Each structure stands twice: as structure tokens, then as C-alpha cells.
Amino acid sequence: MANELLQQRKAWSVLIVSTLAFTVCFMVWMMFGVIGVPIKKMLNLNATQFGLLMAMPVLTGSLVRVPLGIWTDRYGGRIVMTVLMALTVPAIWLMSYATAYWHFLVIGLFVGLAGGSFSVGTPYVARWFPQKQQGMAMGVYGAGNSGSAVNKFVAPVILVAFGWAAVPQVYAIIMAATVLVFWLFSHSDPAHLVKSQVPFKEQLQALKDPRVLKYCQYYSIVFGGYVALALWMVQYYIGEYGLDIRVAALLAACFSLPGGVLRAVGGVLSDKYGAHGVTWWVLWVSWICLFLLSYPQTEFTISTVNGPQTFVIGLNVYAFTGLMFILGIAFAFGKASVFKYIANDYPHNIGAISGIVGLAGGLGGFVLPILFGALVDLTGVRSSAFMLMYGVVWVSLIWMYWTEVRRTDVMGQAPADITQPGLRA
């Protein structure tokens, strides 16, 4: 009994301190979402160059996810997370000394290592809890995505008071302190390690599994889309509605904050209703929101009996922010439900599978900002970013319908984890 209570205390300690670490890592990973605005002005960048600037940290954070997930299975999350965070501190500090475009791109690659923390913490915290609570545990940990919102609260204040270069210096100090706190309050359990004789190549065989590919597609929306929009929104508000950077960051946080914090709620819902039901409704809500967000500011004139009449159709800043808030909630639930799929289908290989799926989501977060910028340069329409996202969601809805929903009885039994009563496709 005493041993069981000790394990529970350790589990919650691991979950709390890991979530803190992931929040700080995500805050650092999203740094360009705010400081990129003055850097863009300083270097006179076009929209495509700006998209690449913001996407560089996301690229590294994506590419390292698979090996980090496998190393977590083999060596344990405590040591891997500590080393990973410590390696980012020098790069974050050096960011404040960058002056040329290529400086920011190269240093951004090293700062991006912080984004790999997700595929470390997910299997690390999941193995401390029984399967019926793993959705909750991974959801709470995933709430560290709210580091994107923390960045939007903290960075503008530092930027306005001391200039953009002070932001990476403060973030480097915060990251160094987090490394120390994480090491002191986290724990390790040899029973959680995957046997080291499992070959690297064998673990990567999961890429041939069609279920893994499908989960990659889902995650490229709910996580990749979340990352891309979180990076893009501050400058979008400034350009579309002419807002001050502090107000723009605050409104952008209305998307980032629920998109991170409510992931824990999504984990609980996934435990209760199943990953399939939650994901199905997430995709439909996202589809509706993105359809409305896609409509550009439109002015047209028609002939009437009283002469020409001009009409203006478009979202004002309040309606736009409301839709982004709803989209953030949907993405939060979706991020948790996708990883509930993984916990159900691959209980003994969570690290490797979560690394692969996380890689797909991260690559979505890398590619989308660049495409957003290219579309703006090509069309001159800012809402083209949402048009692109709308099309991507369509792909997932169709894929899910043909592989899961059509195999489900009316109002009833769906594959795998959706035998529980509740939300149904």
C-alpha cells in the first residue's frame, strides 16, 4: 500500500514537472511568432521569407522527434529531457546577437531542438499511469502547448520595454532554471524502458502501418495547423486589422491558450468517449470554422433601383477572434484524441510511434507557415492561409470516413477503442 502511494506521488510529480518543462520548451519554440515581427521589419522580409524564418525552429523540432521517442523508450524520459533542454540554452542566448537573415535561420535550427520535447514527455508521463488514465496524463502534459500563449503574454512586454534582443536572453535564463527544476523533481523507473535489443530499424517499421499514416495525417492538422497558426497570427492581426503588437499578441493568445490548456480536457474526453468519436467531431468543427475564416474581406457594388449600392462582407476582429477561439479548442481536443489512438493501439511502443506521429505534426507546422507566406505573396489575400487549412481538413474527413466511419454501424460500433458508449461518428 505504501509502495503504491509512493508510486502515485512520483507519477504526479513527473507529470507536473514534465508539463512545466514542456510549457517552457514550447514557449521558446514559438519565440519567432512575436519577435519575428520586428525582425521582419528590420530585415525587410517578404511574406515567404518571414514564413521560412518562423518555420526553421519547427523543422528541427520535428526531425528529432523520432530518434528522441526511441531514445526515451530505451534510456528513459528523465535523462533525455534534461539533456535536450540543456543543449538549447546556448543557442537561445546567441539568438540575441544575430544580425543577418542567415544568422536567424541557422540559430533557429538549434533553438528548434526544444520542440522535440513532446515526443520525450508523452511516453515518459504515460508509462507512470494505468491505461484508463493515460489519455488524461498525456492530455495534461500536452497542455504545455499553452507555452505558445505564454510567449504571447511575455515576449511583447519584454520587446516593448527592452527591444527584441532581450527576449531570447530572458528565455535562455528561464530554460536553464527549468533544467534544474526538472532534474530535481522528476523520477525514473527501469520498468518503463523498452528492451535495448529492439533494433532501431525494427521500431521504424511502424511507418508501413496504415493506421500510423492516418494518425500522422490527423496530427498534421491538429498540431501542425496549431503551430503554424500560432506563429502566423500576431502578424496577421497587425496586417489585417492594423493592431498594435501587444494587442495583436493578446488576441492571438485567444487561439493559443485554449489550444494548449484544454488538451487535458481532450484527454479526459478521449478516455471516456474514445479517440474516434472525439477526433471525428474535432474535424467537423475545424472544417466549419476554417470555411468561415477563409472568406476574404470583400467589397462589391450592385445596381439597384436607387442606383449603385456597395456592400462589404468580411469578419470583423471580434468575429474572427471568436472563431479562432473555437478552432483552438477543437485543435486541443484533437491533439489529445490522436495520442489516445496511439496509447490504445501501441501500448508497448508509445515512444517510437508518438515520435513518428509527432514528426508528421511538426513537419506540418514547418511547411504550413512557408506556404502561408507564399500564398500571400502570390495572391495578396491574407485569408488564403485558412483556405489551405480548409482543404487539408477535407482530406482527413474523407480519409476518416472511408477507413472508420463506413465500418461503423448506425449510431453504434466503431473500430478499436470506440466500443464505449458516448460520442459516436
Sequence and secondary structure as in RCSB ss.txt:
>XXXX:A:sequence
MANELLQQRKAWSVLIVSTLAFTVCFMVWMMFGVIGVPIKKMLNLNATQFGLLMAMPVLTGSLVRVPLGIWTDRY
GGRIVMTVLMALTVPAIWLMSYATAYWHFLVIGLFVGLAGGSFSVGTPYVARWFPQKQQGMAMGVYGAGNSGSAV
NKFVAPVILVAFGWAAVPQVYAIIMAATVLVFWLFSHSDPAHLVKSQVPFKEQLQALKDPRVLKYCQYYSIVFGG
YVALALWMVQYYIGEYGLDIRVAALLAACFSLPGGVLRAVGGVLSDKYGAHGVTWWVLWVSWICLFLLSYPQTEF
TISTVNGPQTFVIGLNVYAFTGLMFILGIAFAFGKASVFKYIANDYPHNIGAISGIVGLAGGLGGFVLPILFGAL
VDLTGVRSSAFMLMYGVVWVSLIWMYWTEVRRTDVMGQAPADITQPGLRA
>XXXX:A:secstr
 HHHHHHHHHHHHHHHHHHHHHHHHHHHHTTHHHHHHHHHHHHT  HHHHHHHHHHHHHHHHHTHHHHHHHHHHH
 HHHHHHHHHHHHHHHHHHGGG  SHHHHHHHHHHHGGGGGHHHHHHHHHHTTS HHHHHHHHHHHHGGGGHHHH
HHHHHHHHHHHH TTHHHHHHHHHHHHHHHHHHHH    GGGS  TTS HHHHGGGGG HHHHHHHHHHHHHTHH
HHHHHHHHHHHHHHHH   HHHHHHHHHHHHHHHHHTHHHHHHHHHHH HHHHHHHHHHHHHHHHHHHH   EEE
EEEETTEEEEEEE   HHHHHHHHHHHHHHHHHHHHHHHHHHHHH TT HHHHHHHHHHHHHHHHHHHHHHHHHH
HHHH  TTHHHHHHHHHHHHHHHHHHHHTGGGS TTS  STTTTSSS   
